[in-house]
Amino acid sequence: MNTDTTQAAAQNLDSFPSFDAKHPPDQKLVDACVHCGFCLTTCPSYRVIGKEMDSPRGRIYLMNAINHHEAPLSTATSQHFDSCLGCLACTTACPSGVQYDQLIAATRPQVERNVPRTLGDRLFRQLIFSLFPYPNRLRLLLIPLFVYQRLGLPKLVRSTGILQRFMPRLAAMESLLPNVTAESFQDTMPTVIPAQGEQRYRVGMILGCVQRLFFSEVNEATARVLSANGCEVVIPKSQGCCAALPQHQGQEAQAQAIAAT
């Protein structure tokens, strides 16, 4: 390869869109990964998709390549970061103690700031972030969902495949929709649940935005277990979203606004 070709190749690499200067993934944390593969079997996205780039190890490879201008921060690469569920099962399985949680937390805001999304993607994400962190908005949605299920429409929608054909991500959400019952409309958790027997602890309980509406029995069971173990359980009625959903998805401004309220 002649000098001109080498220089052109180097300039082409340098022109790749990369992470901006605002908290990019720390190269020292990236270098901690020895690519042993212990994370692979613990990663849900890798087990379903089966591609190396959709594993924690593969995503760290991508972060390293983007840091060194060997790969672009683009739609093609960012989809592998989007596929991460953020379950962090890989962090407990990693023998090298790689802090993948910090790496993916630094990468997602970079994607949101620097990678343009399609109209469909923007609308879908707007739906998620406009509803899920706001329990009062979700509660209004319970009514049409209750009617939808009671009329037996889920079976019809799934048998025709029309939702899967035109809006596959919405179809995936619909397939996971829990059963909406009369209890879903009730807010029966008391403000204080006394400890059973001698009180040893006093704990605060977060109900969750989605969980308090669709999985309230989980909260009730949690409160019973805490009470049975000598905990006085305090459940503030004014509690809102903890901002975990937008924060973990790179929506920094929304997360900060919610956390401030």
Secondary structure, 3 states (H helix, E strand, C coil): CCHHHHHHHHHHHHCCCCCCCCCCCCHHHHHCCCCCCCCHHHCHHHHHHCCHHHCHHHHHHHHHHHHCCCCCCCHHHHHHHHCCCCCCHHHHHCCCCCCHHHHHHHHHHHHHHHCCCCHHHHHHHHHHHHHCCCHHHHHHHHHHHHHHHHCCHHHHHHHHCHHHHHCHHHHHHHHCCCCCCHHHHCCCCCCEECCCCCCCEEEECCCCCCHHHHCHHHHHHHHHHHHHCCEEEECCCCCCCCCHHHHHCCCHHHHHHHHHC
